[in-house]
Amino acid sequence: MTVTDRIALDPFGSDIAAESARLRALGPVVPVELPGGIPAWAPTGYDTLRTLILDPRVSKDARLHWRLWPELDRHPSWGWMANWVGVVNMLTTYGTDHTRLRRLVAPSFTHRRTEAMRPRVAALTAELLDALEAAGADGGVVDLRDALAQPLPMRMISDLLGVPEELRPEAARLIADFMDTSDPSPEFAASVHERVGSVLGALIAHRRARPGDDITTELIRVRDEDGDRLSEEELLHTLLLVVGAGFETTVNLLGNAVVALLADPRQLAAVRAGEIGWGAVVDETLRVHPSVSALPLRFAVEELTVAGVTIPAGDAIITTYAASGLDPAHYGPDAAVFDVARGAEDHLAFGVGVHRCIGAPLARLEALTALPALFSRFPALRLACPVDDLRRVPSCISHGWQEIPVRLGG
């Protein structure tokens, strides 16, 4: 196929697995159209995606390397993408700038610091499960996303960042709208952009006035004492990244794992019996149902040829984590099947190399605490509707459920 035959991605992310299979049938790297009509290339297999992620000739910096960067203002429907690639943080920088920004945040997510959070994660989980039990005591339906999957990572990342209680609900709404790709209107994009400044600007102002033992205070100190290491814009956008990456992705990890297990009682029984570990559940969830299905954008610094396909210099590339995890060439003919016994620890859902997610250990800690506690507390937990009736979040980026209605027992 030619670049004139671009495949339009579903902005609602209604069936990522089917869409991935359709693209894979067309070739190893396929020209696609993102919501709003943005042209890009989509790698469709594991090896191809991994090769591109690790290639130093692939950049994350739109200002430097996207040939269409100067055209953003001429396309009103591209505003949502401007919110993604127009920010300045370690998700959108290249080379030394990426290294500089990553080093400012990485110390807060070391293995030692993550382990120190274990008691807090356990205490929060127990508190939320107590509230969940009370809410479902009459045998009624409760929303597990709203009761556990959302508040656990939100409270953890808010504590780490020093987000005051009054800002937390608006921060959660901001991230949900940031991930929403179903509305390419300039008005929606402008609203999201404005709230990035107002919500996170309020966080910065709060912590400047009331310093604490948190990541925001530390970044403010770096900014105010050594502006060469961190600009005010980078401070704002780094907070946006840490909130989003530390919150929404874990919400989806927890929700996707719960739904996958409840949809397959046989596998759930094996996990409960200790025949398969919870670590395998987390890895299989990330492989088959990654929290982020495809992340925009990366750019060819120069002309690239991968898997026999030439990507021109300056063209955009999406990182297709969902497609890579479902690749039969890597995981076998049953790659699309959720199988906790598979032991697929090499998934790319957290990235790879210098761009591996620094929050991955915390996400795993939260999942490995919350999931066994949930299923131990509620052995008769079940979905309150068929899986096919559940609604996906409206996004071709975020990959999760809008609600997870369950009954706790009986």
C-alpha positions as CSV (number, residue, x, y, z in Angstrom):
1,M,0.0,0.0,0.0
2,T,1.1,3.6,-0.5
3,V,1.0,6.6,1.9
4,T,-2.1,7.8,0.0
5,D,-3.9,4.7,1.4
6,R,-3.6,5.7,5.1
7,I,-5.8,3.7,7.5
8,A,-7.8,5.9,9.9
9,L,-7.4,4.8,13.5
10,D,-10.5,4.6,15.6
11,P,-10.5,7.7,17.8
12,F,-12.6,5.8,20.4
13,G,-10.3,2.8,20.6
14,S,-13.3,0.5,20.5
15,D,-11.5,-2.7,19.5
16,I,-7.7,-2.3,19.7
17,A,-7.0,-6.0,19.1
18,A,-9.0,-6.1,15.9
19,E,-7.5,-2.9,14.7
20,S,-4.0,-4.2,15.4
21,A,-4.7,-7.4,13.5
22,R,-6.1,-5.4,10.5
23,L,-3.0,-3.3,10.4
24,R,-0.6,-6.2,10.8
25,A,-2.2,-7.9,7.8
26,L,-1.2,-4.9,5.7
27,G,2.5,-5.0,6.6
28,P,5.2,-4.5,9.2
29,V,4.9,-0.7,9.1
30,V,1.7,0.9,7.9
31,P,0.8,4.5,7.0
32,V,-2.1,5.5,9.3
33,E,-4.2,8.6,10.1
34,L,-4.6,9.7,13.6
35,P,-7.7,11.5,14.9
36,G,-8.1,14.9,13.2
37,G,-6.3,13.7,10.0
38,I,-2.7,13.6,11.3
39,P,-0.5,11.3,9.2
40,A,1.9,8.9,10.9
41,W,3.4,5.4,10.6
42,A,2.4,2.5,12.7
43,P,4.7,-0.5,13.3
44,T,2.6,-3.6,13.7
45,G,4.9,-6.1,15.2
46,Y,7.0,-6.6,18.3
47,D,10.5,-6.7,16.7
48,T,9.7,-3.7,14.5
49,L,8.5,-1.5,17.3
50,R,11.4,-2.5,19.6
51,T,13.9,-1.7,16.8
52,L,12.3,1.8,16.3
53,I,12.2,2.6,20.0
54,L,15.9,1.8,20.4
55,D,17.0,3.5,17.2
56,P,18.9,6.7,18.0
57,R,17.7,8.1,14.7
58,V,14.1,8.1,16.1
59,S,13.4,11.3,18.1
60,K,10.6,12.4,20.4
61,D,11.1,16.1,19.8
62,A,8.5,17.5,17.4
63,R,10.1,21.0,17.4
64,L,13.3,19.6,16.0
65,H,12.3,16.6,13.9
66,W,8.6,16.7,12.8
67,R,8.3,18.1,9.3
68,L,4.7,19.1,10.0
69,W,5.4,21.0,13.2
70,P,5.2,24.3,11.5
71,E,1.7,23.4,10.2
72,L,0.1,22.7,13.6
73,D,-1.6,26.1,13.7
74,R,-3.1,25.7,10.3
75,H,-5.0,22.5,11.3
76,P,-7.6,23.2,14.0
77,S,-8.3,19.5,14.4
78,W,-4.7,18.9,15.3
79,G,-5.0,20.8,18.6
80,W,-5.2,17.6,20.7
81,M,-1.8,16.5,19.2
82,A,-0.3,19.9,20.0
83,N,-1.2,19.2,23.6
84,W,0.9,16.0,23.4
85,V,3.9,17.1,21.4
86,G,4.0,20.8,22.2
87,V,4.8,20.2,25.8
88,V,8.5,20.0,27.0
89,N,9.3,17.1,29.3
90,M,11.1,13.8,29.1
91,L,8.4,12.3,26.9
92,T,8.9,14.9,24.2
93,T,12.6,15.6,24.2
94,Y,15.6,14.1,22.5
95,G,19.3,13.4,23.4
96,T,20.8,15.5,26.2
97,D,17.6,17.3,27.0
98,H,15.8,14.0,27.6
99,T,18.7,12.9,29.8
100,R,18.6,16.1,31.8
101,L,14.9,16.1,32.5
102,R,14.8,12.3,33.3
103,R,17.6,12.7,35.8
104,L,15.5,15.3,37.7
105,V,12.6,12.9,38.3
106,A,14.2,9.4,38.3
107,P,15.6,9.5,41.9
108,S,12.1,9.7,43.2
109,F,11.3,6.3,41.6
110,T,14.3,4.2,42.5
111,H,13.8,0.6,43.7
112,R,14.7,1.7,47.3
113,R,12.2,4.6,47.3
114,T,9.5,2.4,45.7
115,E,10.0,-0.3,48.4
116,A,9.7,2.4,51.1
117,M,6.2,3.1,49.7
118,R,5.0,-0.5,50.2
119,P,3.4,0.2,53.7
120,R,1.5,3.2,52.3
121,V,0.2,1.3,49.3
122,A,-0.9,-1.6,51.6
123,A,-2.7,0.8,54.0
124,L,-4.4,2.7,51.2
125,T,-5.5,-0.6,49.6
126,A,-7.0,-1.8,52.9
127,E,-8.8,1.5,53.4
128,L,-10.3,1.4,49.9
129,L,-11.4,-2.2,50.2
130,D,-13.1,-1.4,53.5
131,A,-15.0,1.3,51.8
132,L,-15.8,-1.0,48.9
133,E,-17.1,-3.7,51.2
134,A,-19.4,-1.1,52.9
135,A,-20.7,0.2,49.6
136,G,-21.5,-3.3,48.4
137,A,-22.8,-4.7,51.6
138,D,-26.4,-4.8,50.4
139,G,-25.5,-7.0,47.4
140,G,-25.8,-4.1,45.0
141,V,-23.6,-3.1,42.1
142,V,-20.5,-1.1,42.8
143,D,-18.0,0.5,40.3
144,L,-14.6,-1.1,41.0
145,R,-12.9,1.5,38.9
146,D,-14.3,4.4,40.9
147,A,-13.8,2.5,44.2
148,L,-10.3,1.0,43.8
149,A,-8.6,1.2,40.4
150,Q,-8.8,5.0,40.2
151,P,-8.3,6.3,43.8
152,L,-5.3,4.1,44.7
153,P,-2.9,5.4,42.1
154,M,-4.4,8.9,42.2
155,R,-3.8,9.1,45.9
156,M,-0.3,7.7,45.7
157,I,0.9,10.0,42.9
158,S,-0.8,12.9,44.6
159,D,1.1,12.2,47.8
160,L,4.3,11.9,46.0
161,L,3.8,15.2,44.2
162,G,2.3,17.0,47.1
163,V,-1.0,17.7,45.4
164,P,-3.5,19.3,47.9
165,E,-6.8,17.6,48.4
166,E,-8.8,20.4,46.7
167,L,-6.8,20.0,43.4
168,R,-7.0,16.2,43.1
169,P,-10.4,15.8,41.5
170,E,-9.6,18.4,38.8
171,A,-6.2,16.9,38.2
172,A,-7.9,13.5,37.6
173,R,-10.4,15.1,35.2
174,L,-7.6,16.9,33.4
175,I,-5.7,13.6,32.7
176,A,-8.8,11.8,31.6
177,D,-9.6,14.6,29.1
178,F,-5.9,14.7,28.0
179,M,-6.2,11.0,27.0
180,D,-9.5,11.5,25.3
181,T,-9.0,11.4,21.5
182,S,-12.7,11.2,20.5
183,D,-13.2,14.9,20.2
184,P,-10.7,16.6,17.8
185,S,-12.5,20.0,18.1
186,P,-10.2,23.0,18.7
187,E,-12.5,24.0,21.6
188,F,-11.9,20.8,23.5
189,A,-8.1,20.9,22.8
190,A,-8.0,24.6,24.0
191,S,-9.9,23.7,27.2
192,V,-7.4,20.9,28.0
193,H,-4.5,23.2,27.2
194,E,-5.9,26.0,29.5
195,R,-6.4,23.6,32.3
196,V,-2.9,22.2,32.2
197,G,-1.8,25.7,33.0
198,S,-4.4,26.5,35.6
199,V,-4.5,23.2,37.5
200,L,-0.8,22.5,37.5
201,G,0.0,26.2,37.9
202,A,-2.1,26.1,41.0
203,L,-0.1,23.1,42.3
204,I,3.2,25.0,41.7
205,A,1.9,28.1,43.4
206,H,0.7,26.0,46.4
207,R,4.0,24.3,46.8
208,R,6.0,27.5,46.3
209,A,4.1,29.0,49.2
210,R,4.0,25.8,51.3
211,P,7.1,23.6,50.5
212,G,6.9,20.0,51.5
213,D,8.7,16.7,51.2
214,D,7.5,16.0,47.7
215,I,8.5,15.9,44.0
216,T,6.9,19.2,43.2
217,T,8.8,21.0,45.9
218,E,12.1,19.5,44.8
219,L,11.5,20.5,41.2
220,I,10.6,24.0,42.2
221,R,13.8,24.2,44.2
222,V,15.8,23.1,41.1
223,R,13.9,25.6,39.0
224,D,14.4,28.6,41.4
225,E,18.0,27.8,42.3
226,D,19.3,26.7,38.9
227,G,17.1,27.8,36.0
228,D,19.6,26.4,33.6
229,R,18.6,22.9,34.6
230,L,14.8,23.4,34.5
231,S,12.7,26.2,32.9
232,E,9.3,27.2,34.3
233,E,7.7,25.6,31.2
234,E,9.6,22.3,31.8
235,L,8.5,22.4,35.4
236,L,4.9,22.6,34.5
237,H,5.1,20.0,31.7
238,T,7.1,17.6,33.8
239,L,4.4,17.6,36.5
240,L,1.8,16.9,33.8
241,L,3.8,13.9,32.7
242,V,4.3,12.5,36.2
243,V,0.7,12.9,37.1
244,G,-0.5,11.3,33.8
245,A,2.0,8.5,33.7
246,G,1.8,7.8,37.5
247,F,-2.0,7.7,37.5
248,E,-4.0,6.9,34.4
249,T,-1.7,4.0,33.3
250,T,-2.1,2.2,36.7
251,V,-5.8,2.8,36.7
252,N,-6.0,0.8,33.5
253,L,-3.6,-1.8,34.6
254,L,-5.7,-2.6,37.7
255,G,-9.0,-2.4,35.8
256,N,-7.8,-4.5,32.8
257,A,-6.4,-7.2,35.1
258,V,-9.6,-7.5,37.1
259,V,-11.8,-7.7,34.0
260,A,-9.6,-10.3,32.3
261,L,-9.6,-12.5,35.4
262,L,-13.3,-12.2,36.1
263,A,-14.0,-13.1,32.4
264,D,-12.0,-16.4,32.9
265,P,-12.9,-18.2,36.1
266,R,-10.5,-21.1,35.3
267,Q,-7.5,-18.9,35.2
268,L,-8.6,-16.9,38.2
269,A,-9.0,-20.2,40.1
270,A,-5.4,-21.2,39.2
271,V,-4.1,-17.8,40.4
272,R,-6.1,-18.0,43.7
273,A,-4.7,-21.5,44.2
274,G,-1.2,-20.3,43.9
275,E,-0.5,-22.3,40.8
276,I,0.4,-19.0,39.0
277,G,1.8,-15.9,40.6
278,W,0.4,-12.4,40.6
279,G,3.5,-11.1,38.8
280,A,2.5,-13.3,35.8
281,V,-1.0,-11.8,35.9
282,V,0.4,-8.3,35.8
283,D,2.8,-9.1,32.9
284,E,0.0,-10.9,30.8
285,T,-2.3,-8.0,31.4
286,L,0.3,-5.5,30.2
287,R,1.0,-7.7,27.1
288,V,-2.6,-8.3,26.0
289,H,-4.3,-5.3,27.5
290,P,-1.6,-2.6,27.9
291,S,-2.6,0.5,29.7
292,V,-1.4,2.6,26.7
293,S,-2.3,1.1,23.4
294,A,-0.3,3.6,21.2
295,L,1.7,6.7,22.3
296,P,2.2,9.7,20.1
297,L,4.6,10.7,18.6
298,R,8.2,9.8,17.6
299,F,9.9,11.2,14.5
300,A,12.4,10.0,11.9
301,V,15.5,12.1,12.3
302,E,16.6,10.9,8.9
303,E,15.3,8.5,6.3
304,L,14.9,5.1,7.9
305,T,14.3,1.6,6.5
306,V,12.8,-0.9,8.9
307,A,11.4,-4.3,8.0
308,G,11.7,-3.3,4.3
309,V,9.6,-0.2,4.7
310,T,11.1,3.3,4.2
311,I,10.0,6.1,6.6
312,P,11.0,9.5,5.2
313,A,12.9,11.9,7.4
314,G,10.6,14.1,9.4
315,D,7.6,11.7,9.4
316,A,5.8,10.8,12.6
317,I,5.7,7.3,14.1
318,I,3.4,6.0,16.9
319,T,4.6,3.5,19.4
320,T,2.1,0.7,19.1
321,Y,2.3,-1.2,22.4
322,A,-0.9,-3.0,21.9
323,A,0.0,-4.3,18.5
324,S,3.4,-5.5,19.7
325,G,1.9,-7.5,22.5
326,L,-0.5,-9.3,20.2
327,D,2.1,-10.1,17.5
328,P,1.8,-13.8,16.5
329,A,5.3,-13.8,15.1
330,H,6.7,-13.1,18.6
331,Y,4.2,-14.7,20.9
332,G,2.8,-17.5,18.8
333,P,-0.5,-18.1,17.0
334,D,-2.5,-17.7,20.2
335,A,-1.0,-14.3,20.9
336,A,-4.4,-12.6,21.3
337,V,-5.4,-15.0,24.0
338,F,-5.0,-13.9,27.6
339,D,-3.1,-16.7,29.3
340,V,-1.5,-16.0,32.7
341,A,0.6,-19.2,32.4
342,R,2.4,-17.8,29.3
343,G,5.2,-16.0,31.3
344,A,5.7,-13.2,28.8
345,E,7.9,-10.9,30.8
346,D,9.4,-9.3,27.6
347,H,6.4,-7.1,26.8
348,L,7.1,-3.5,25.8
349,A,4.2,-1.9,27.7
350,F,6.6,0.0,29.9
351,G,8.9,0.9,27.0
352,V,12.5,-0.2,26.6
353,G,16.0,1.2,26.9
354,V,16.5,4.9,28.0
355,H,12.8,5.5,27.5
356,R,11.5,2.8,29.8
357,C,8.9,4.2,32.2
358,I,10.5,5.3,35.4
359,G,7.3,4.7,37.3
360,A,7.1,1.0,36.3
361,P,8.2,-0.3,39.7
362,L,5.6,1.8,41.5
363,A,2.8,0.6,39.1
364,R,3.8,-3.0,39.7
365,L,3.9,-2.5,43.4
366,E,0.4,-1.1,43.4
367,A,-0.9,-3.9,41.2
368,L,0.8,-6.6,43.2
369,T,-0.6,-5.2,46.4
370,A,-4.2,-4.4,45.3
371,L,-5.0,-7.4,43.1
372,P,-4.3,-10.2,45.6
373,A,-5.9,-8.2,48.4
374,L,-9.1,-7.6,46.3
375,F,-9.6,-11.2,45.3
376,S,-8.7,-12.4,48.8
377,R,-11.3,-10.1,50.4
378,F,-14.0,-10.9,47.9
379,P,-13.8,-14.6,46.8
380,A,-17.2,-14.4,45.1
381,L,-16.4,-11.1,43.2
382,R,-18.0,-11.1,39.8
383,L,-18.9,-8.7,37.0
384,A,-22.4,-7.3,37.1
385,C,-22.8,-7.3,33.3
386,P,-21.3,-9.2,30.3
387,V,-17.8,-8.1,29.3
388,D,-19.2,-7.1,25.9
389,D,-21.4,-4.5,27.7
390,L,-18.4,-2.7,29.3
391,R,-17.4,0.6,27.7
392,R,-13.9,1.5,26.7
393,V,-12.5,4.9,27.6
394,P,-12.8,7.0,24.4
395,S,-9.2,7.0,23.3
396,C,-6.8,5.5,20.8
397,I,-4.1,6.1,23.4
398,S,-5.4,5.1,26.8
399,H,-6.6,1.5,27.0
400,G,-9.1,0.8,29.8
401,W,-12.7,0.8,31.0
402,Q,-14.9,3.7,31.8
403,E,-16.7,1.7,34.6
404,I,-16.3,-1.8,36.0
405,P,-19.6,-2.7,37.6
406,V,-19.2,-5.7,40.0
407,R,-21.1,-7.5,42.8
408,L,-18.9,-8.5,45.8
409,G,-20.6,-11.8,46.6
410,G,-23.7,-13.8,47.0
